[in-house]
Amino acid sequence: MNQWESRWQEGRIGFHLPQVNSYLKRYADKLLAQVPESVFVPLCGKTLDLPWLAGKTKKVVGVELVSQAVEEFFEENKLNYSLQPAGQLQLYSHESIDIFQGDFFELMPEQTGHFEAIYDRGSIVALDQPERQKYVEHLLSFLSPGGRILIITLEYEQNQMSGPPYCVPAEEIELLFSRYGRLELLETCDVLDDRFRNKGLGALQEKVFQLAEK
Ligand SMILES: C[S@@+](CC[C@H](N)C(=O)[O-])C[C@H]1O[C@@H](n2cnc3c(N)ncnc32)[C@H](O)[C@@H]1O
């Protein structure tokens, strides 16, 4: 069993929010400025951001490794779904929400189409450093020309805690994404709470970036 399956099985999902992400609400106008047909949510877990985004666009497409997470998403939101094989993955569909269950790196843009809007919260920070470069290359292959990405990262002293979530500093985001476009830091917020204080952190910041074409 991989670490994500055990986390879901043991209920160690402190990253899951009981409400829609406040940065998403705050910056949705920027992310959705081009009125995209569909939004892509990589490594989506069972986030409530999916149905919220589905209320704003025609289609939301997520990808999530762990079937328990996908099934809990549909069950907890009382949404029925159809299930079909999709290459190496399984496709769960409910009207305007599609979730591909399986490894993001096995999902191809030929299966989903390209997106004018991508929303990354808890995704790049879920991957360790060697995987992040590969992740960004793969992620960008889903982006339409002129598309936008909203990226929420975490910054802390990496030697105070082993991830995930990992510290992904602004300089690394710049390095990874700037060849595509223009990065704008929209917000920095101190978010240290007892959960992370008890894990040894002395400071924790969330940063919100928008990536748009140059
Ligand atoms: C930190 S959680 C964030 C979930 C969601 N974005 C949210 O905001 O609640 C990261 C999620 O990515 C999933 N995951 C990890 N590696 C993956 C991969 N290679 N492909 C698809 N999903 C993956 C995990 O199972 C987990 O649910």
The ligand as an SDF file (V2000), in Angstrom:
LIG
                    3D

 27 29  0  0  0  0  0  0  0  0999 V2000
   -2.4970   16.9610    0.0480 C   0  0  0  0  0  0  0  0  0  0  0  0
   -3.7710   16.1060   -0.7310 S   0  0  0  0  0  0  0  0  0  0  0  0
   -4.6670   17.4690   -1.4540 C   0  0  0  0  0  0  0  0  0  0  0  0
   -6.0200   17.0910   -1.9790 C   0  0  0  0  0  0  0  0  0  0  0  0
   -6.8300   18.2690   -2.5350 C   0  0  0  0  0  0  0  0  0  0  0  0
   -6.1360   18.9980   -3.5660 N   0  0  0  0  0  0  0  0  0  0  0  0
   -7.3010   19.1920   -1.4480 C   0  0  0  0  0  0  0  0  0  0  0  0
   -7.0450   20.3950   -1.5440 O   0  0  0  0  0  0  0  0  0  0  0  0
   -7.9430   18.7170   -0.4900 O   0  0  0  0  0  0  0  0  0  0  0  0
   -2.9380   15.3500   -2.1000 C   0  0  0  0  0  0  0  0  0  0  0  0
   -3.7710   14.2990   -2.8020 C   0  0  0  0  0  0  0  0  0  0  0  0
   -3.0520   13.8340   -3.9470 O   0  0  0  0  0  0  0  0  0  0  0  0
   -3.2640   12.4480   -4.1050 C   0  0  0  0  0  0  0  0  0  0  0  0
   -2.1200   11.9610   -4.9010 N   0  0  0  0  0  0  0  0  0  0  0  0
   -0.8320   11.7990   -4.4990 C   0  0  0  0  0  0  0  0  0  0  0  0
   -0.0660   11.3810   -5.5180 N   0  0  0  0  0  0  0  0  0  0  0  0
   -0.8840   11.2890   -6.6120 C   0  0  0  0  0  0  0  0  0  0  0  0
   -0.6820   10.9110   -7.9670 C   0  0  0  0  0  0  0  0  0  0  0  0
    0.5310   10.5360   -8.4230 N   0  0  0  0  0  0  0  0  0  0  0  0
   -1.7370   10.9470   -8.8120 N   0  0  0  0  0  0  0  0  0  0  0  0
   -2.9710   11.3250   -8.3640 C   0  0  0  0  0  0  0  0  0  0  0  0
   -3.2160   11.6900   -7.0870 N   0  0  0  0  0  0  0  0  0  0  0  0
   -2.1980   11.6690   -6.2170 C   0  0  0  0  0  0  0  0  0  0  0  0
   -3.3460   11.9140   -2.6780 C   0  0  0  0  0  0  0  0  0  0  0  0
   -4.0260   10.6990   -2.5790 O   0  0  0  0  0  0  0  0  0  0  0  0
   -4.0760   13.0580   -1.9680 C   0  0  0  0  0  0  0  0  0  0  0  0
   -5.4660   12.8450   -1.9390 O   0  0  0  0  0  0  0  0  0  0  0  0
  1  2  1  0
  2  3  1  0
  2 10  1  0
  3  4  1  0
  4  5  1  0
  5  6  1  0
  5  7  1  0
  7  8  2  0
  7  9  1  0
 10 11  1  0
 11 12  1  0
 11 26  1  0
 12 13  1  0
 13 14  1  0
 13 24  1  0
 14 15  1  0
 14 23  1  0
 15 16  2  0
 16 17  1  0
 17 18  1  0
 17 23  2  0
 18 19  1  0
 18 20  2  0
 20 21  1  0
 21 22  2  0
 22 23  1  0
 24 25  1  0
 24 26  1  0
 26 27  1  0
M  CHG  2   2   1   9  -1
M  END
$$$$
